[in-house]
Amino acid sequence: MENKNISSIGEFGLIDIIKNQFLNSKDNKDIVADIGDDCFCFRSGKDTICVTKDMLIEDVHFKKEWITPQELGKKAIEVNVSDIAAMGNIKPKYALIGLGIPPTTSETFIKNLFKGLKKACNKHKMIIAGGDTVKSNKITISVTVVGIGEDRIIKRSGAKTGDLIGVTNTFGDAGAGVFLLYKYGAKYKYTKDERSLILKQNNPKARLDESSKISKHLTSLIDASDGLYISVGLLTKDSNKGADIYMDKIPTSQSLKKIFKEENKQLKFALFGGEDYELVFTAPEPKTELIKKLIPQVSYIGKINSSKEVRYFHNGKEQKIQCRGFKHF
Amino acid sequence: MENKNISSIGEFGLIDIIKNQFLNSKDNKDIVADIGDDCFCFRSGKDTICVTKDMLIEDVHFKKEWITPQELGKKAIEVNVSDIAAMGNIKPKYALIGLGIPPTTSETFIKNLFKGLKKACNKHKMIIAGGDTVKSNKITISVTVVGIGEDRIIKRSGAKTGDLIGVTNTFGDAGAGVFLLYKYGAKYKYTKDERSLILKQNNPKARLDESSKISKHLTSLIDASDGLYISVGLLTKDSNKGADIYMDKIPTSQSLKKIFKEENKQLKFALFGGEDYELVFTAPEPKTELIKKLIPQVSYIGKINSSKEVRYFHNGKEQKIQCRGFKHF
């Protein structure tokens, strides 16, 4: 029997193995969302309790030279809150902080990391309620966030034929930011626009308010942690649908357009860059105007169909897209 | 200002920094236990929901040569369930699996790891409900377990003067097991008794049934993940009490006694070895006989007093103990 290694299977191959062979959440009626969504959610009385965990590992997800310890702390919370936002009108309440730290790490680093963790928790009215610290050879931040809500949760799998596909803001900045850091390092004298791209990479903001404002009008919802291309793919696959995406409608920032003048490059960052942490959602067409009124930054970039295939169009012409999303393995 | 590094502060120094400066769980009346206990616990309607997370990191907590992937998966669940057991009559329900894996890891390793995770979950009627996989340079298993119960939880801080201190079974095997692995490696031809010590290191069993049987009679409760000495220290400190411990009453196994014939060595493993995952509890003296009837393996090893100091006695003579517990940093 061939024994592949993980880099040849890829992260989503690995998730499929886990999902197919080991997940047994179908047996339990209290579970309302599992590994296939951004959070694990279960019912407890009238509450829905959502639990999410995301790990940030040094030299995989960040480099110490690129991000301050405070920013890192804030980011570790925001990326988890983004998963909570991706379930609809759920309030994040508690954070548990799992830390793996090399013994040579300074006390100041840890204190500043926790300042960042606490700032982000305060912003979302969350409580740091516990955690675990162990020795490791790379800084490892494993945050668990618990959220609670009473409304129905919005899963990835609810998109209906004819729904429009919306996004909460621009795409591509975070990916372009990390591209610049790789190319020029942290000490380079960046322009204001370049710094704005790096800021989006280091200071993501979970779209929690946005989600609570619009979730009751949505049929499906996901956060775009791994790039727009992958998010649209997951959402349509889990909904058993297809989609047409109009690339000329994908919103990008003024800074991205200034720094990367070729539209092709802008779109590559938008589709494959990852870490923008915007929400991608579907809604029935009659609701889309109301949603746009509630969040003026919303853009509609495509439409769900029953084809089970995602097609990309640019000014009316179909484009062949090769998946180049950030793969963890 | 002096900027110490973490190895000079130690794990408990680090937890103190976090506890004092960043924890804000006191503000919330739904929170019934926080970082100072084995789990974070909060109220939701009539339920108490307990969340715990423990990380196992390759070459810190285990070596791949010493433990099979299946054993590792089981252990990752058991150590978290042990934290749930340490809160009293709480049922572990859901497990979230966070995995950091080097890209060279084989598919077979991951499948066997998950077989172990699933076996342990099945044993405790738990569901693997989600998770997260990322790339890392060392295998990192960050499990979150969610438990639910209706009974009052038993904290570390409830010990009363005059209570007896009990333990659920023998101490020292797991520490002695890892000592043997360090000394002779995994391929050495071990005797049956030596293998039994290694088995206790690699196959810990959370004392969940024991906890649910006796918890209503207890005043305080903790699991002994870092050794008996540290557990007694934490329990008395959090209860604002002291204790007398009778070292000749600390139970050790026949295998430990056979392999390490000096009593002094047996006691060192028992006090400082760690990873036995037995429960340490306190109960009012009138309840102690009933508890012993419910769990015949229980031994009473000491008594709580109001001195705020833990003293160790051997055959009536006070012993000076130097803390040699396993420190993560």
Boltz contact constraints between the chains, C-beta under 6 A:
constraints:
  - contact:
      token1: [A, 3]
      token2: [B, 106]
      max_distance: 6.0
  - contact:
      token1: [A, 3]
      token2: [B, 107]
      max_distance: 6.0
  - contact:
      token1: [A, 3]
      token2: [B, 108]
      max_distance: 6.0
  - contact:
      token1: [A, 4]
      token2: [B, 107]
      max_distance: 6.0
  - contact:
      token1: [A, 5]
      token2: [B, 104]
      max_distance: 6.0
  - contact:
      token1: [A, 5]
      token2: [B, 106]
      max_distance: 6.0
  - contact:
      token1: [A, 6]
      token2: [B, 101]
      max_distance: 6.0
  - contact:
      token1: [A, 6]
      token2: [B, 103]
      max_distance: 6.0
  - contact:
      token1: [A, 6]
      token2: [B, 105]
      max_distance: 6.0
  - contact:
      token1: [A, 7]
      token2: [B, 103]
      max_distance: 6.0
  - contact:
      token1: [A, 11]
      token2: [B, 133]
      max_distance: 6.0
  - contact:
      token1: [A, 14]
      token2: [B, 133]
      max_distance: 6.0
  - contact:
      token1: [A, 22]
      token2: [B, 114]
      max_distance: 6.0
  - contact:
      token1: [A, 22]
      token2: [B, 118]
      max_distance: 6.0
  - contact:
      token1: [A, 22]
      token2: [B, 128]
      max_distance: 6.0
  - contact:
      token1: [A, 23]
      token2: [B, 128]
      max_distance: 6.0
  - contact:
      token1: [A, 24]
      token2: [B, 127]
      max_distance: 6.0
  - contact:
      token1: [A, 25]
      token2: [B, 127]
      max_distance: 6.0
  - contact:
      token1: [A, 25]
      token2: [B, 129]
      max_distance: 6.0
  - contact:
      token1: [A, 28]
      token2: [B, 127]
      max_distance: 6.0
  - contact:
      token1: [A, 34]
      token2: [B, 129]
      max_distance: 6.0
  - contact:
      token1: [A, 34]
      token2: [B, 130]
      max_distance: 6.0
  - contact:
      token1: [A, 35]
      token2: [B, 130]
      max_distance: 6.0
  - contact:
      token1: [A, 40]
      token2: [B, 96]
      max_distance: 6.0
  - contact:
      token1: [A, 40]
      token2: [B, 129]
      max_distance: 6.0
  - contact:
      token1: [A, 40]
      token2: [B, 130]
      max_distance: 6.0
  - contact:
      token1: [A, 44]
      token2: [B, 44]
      max_distance: 6.0
  - contact:
      token1: [A, 44]
      token2: [B, 47]
      max_distance: 6.0
  - contact:
      token1: [A, 45]
      token2: [B, 45]
      max_distance: 6.0
  - contact:
      token1: [A, 47]
      token2: [B, 44]
      max_distance: 6.0
  - contact:
      token1: [A, 53]
      token2: [B, 96]
      max_distance: 6.0
  - contact:
      token1: [A, 53]
      token2: [B, 98]
      max_distance: 6.0
  - contact:
      token1: [A, 53]
      token2: [B, 132]
      max_distance: 6.0
  - contact:
      token1: [A, 53]
      token2: [B, 144]
      max_distance: 6.0
  - contact:
      token1: [A, 54]
      token2: [B, 132]
      max_distance: 6.0
  - contact:
      token1: [A, 55]
      token2: [B, 98]
      max_distance: 6.0
  - contact:
      token1: [A, 55]
      token2: [B, 134]
      max_distance: 6.0
  - contact:
      token1: [A, 57]
      token2: [B, 100]
      max_distance: 6.0
  - contact:
      token1: [A, 57]
      token2: [B, 134]
      max_distance: 6.0
  - contact:
      token1: [A, 57]
      token2: [B, 136]
      max_distance: 6.0
  - contact:
      token1: [A, 60]
      token2: [B, 135]
      max_distance: 6.0
  - contact:
      token1: [A, 96]
      token2: [B, 40]
      max_distance: 6.0
  - contact:
      token1: [A, 96]
      token2: [B, 53]
      max_distance: 6.0
  - contact:
      token1: [A, 98]
      token2: [B, 53]
      max_distance: 6.0
  - contact:
      token1: [A, 98]
      token2: [B, 55]
      max_distance: 6.0
  - contact:
      token1: [A, 98]
      token2: [B, 142]
      max_distance: 6.0
  - contact:
      token1: [A, 100]
      token2: [B, 57]
      max_distance: 6.0
  - contact:
      token1: [A, 101]
      token2: [B, 6]
      max_distance: 6.0
  - contact:
      token1: [A, 103]
      token2: [B, 6]
      max_distance: 6.0
  - contact:
      token1: [A, 103]
      token2: [B, 7]
      max_distance: 6.0
  - contact:
      token1: [A, 103]
      token2: [B, 329]
      max_distance: 6.0
  - contact:
      token1: [A, 104]
      token2: [B, 5]
      max_distance: 6.0
  - contact:
      token1: [A, 105]
      token2: [B, 6]
      max_distance: 6.0
  - contact:
      token1: [A, 106]
      token2: [B, 3]
      max_distance: 6.0
  - contact:
      token1: [A, 106]
      token2: [B, 5]
      max_distance: 6.0
  - contact:
      token1: [A, 107]
      token2: [B, 3]
      max_distance: 6.0
  - contact:
      token1: [A, 107]
      token2: [B, 4]
      max_distance: 6.0
  - contact:
      token1: [A, 108]
      token2: [B, 3]
      max_distance: 6.0
  - contact:
      token1: [A, 114]
      token2: [B, 22]
      max_distance: 6.0
  - contact:
      token1: [A, 118]
      token2: [B, 22]
      max_distance: 6.0
  - contact:
      token1: [A, 127]
      token2: [B, 24]
      max_distance: 6.0
  - contact:
      token1: [A, 127]
      token2: [B, 25]
      max_distance: 6.0
  - contact:
      token1: [A, 127]
      token2: [B, 28]
      max_distance: 6.0
  - contact:
      token1: [A, 128]
      token2: [B, 22]
      max_distance: 6.0
  - contact:
      token1: [A, 128]
      token2: [B, 23]
      max_distance: 6.0
  - contact:
      token1: [A, 129]
      token2: [B, 25]
      max_distance: 6.0
  - contact:
      token1: [A, 129]
      token2: [B, 34]
      max_distance: 6.0
  - contact:
      token1: [A, 129]
      token2: [B, 40]
      max_distance: 6.0
  - contact:
      token1: [A, 130]
      token2: [B, 34]
      max_distance: 6.0
  - contact:
      token1: [A, 130]
      token2: [B, 35]
      max_distance: 6.0
  - contact:
      token1: [A, 130]
      token2: [B, 40]
      max_distance: 6.0
  - contact:
      token1: [A, 132]
      token2: [B, 53]
      max_distance: 6.0
  - contact:
      token1: [A, 132]
      token2: [B, 54]
      max_distance: 6.0
  - contact:
      token1: [A, 133]
      token2: [B, 11]
      max_distance: 6.0
  - contact:
      token1: [A, 133]
      token2: [B, 14]
      max_distance: 6.0
  - contact:
      token1: [A, 134]
      token2: [B, 55]
      max_distance: 6.0
  - contact:
      token1: [A, 134]
      token2: [B, 57]
      max_distance: 6.0
  - contact:
      token1: [A, 134]
      token2: [B, 328]
      max_distance: 6.0
  - contact:
      token1: [A, 135]
      token2: [B, 60]
      max_distance: 6.0
  - contact:
      token1: [A, 135]
      token2: [B, 328]
      max_distance: 6.0
  - contact:
      token1: [A, 135]
      token2: [B, 329]
      max_distance: 6.0
  - contact:
      token1: [A, 136]
      token2: [B, 57]
      max_distance: 6.0
  - contact:
      token1: [A, 142]
      token2: [B, 98]
      max_distance: 6.0
  - contact:
      token1: [A, 142]
      token2: [B, 142]
      max_distance: 6.0
  - contact:
      token1: [A, 144]
      token2: [B, 53]
      max_distance: 6.0
  - contact:
      token1: [A, 144]
      token2: [B, 144]
      max_distance: 6.0
  - contact:
      token1: [A, 328]
      token2: [B, 134]
      max_distance: 6.0
  - contact:
      token1: [A, 328]
      token2: [B, 135]
      max_distance: 6.0
  - contact:
      token1: [A, 329]
      token2: [B, 103]
      max_distance: 6.0
  - contact:
      token1: [A, 329]
      token2: [B, 135]
      max_distance: 6.0
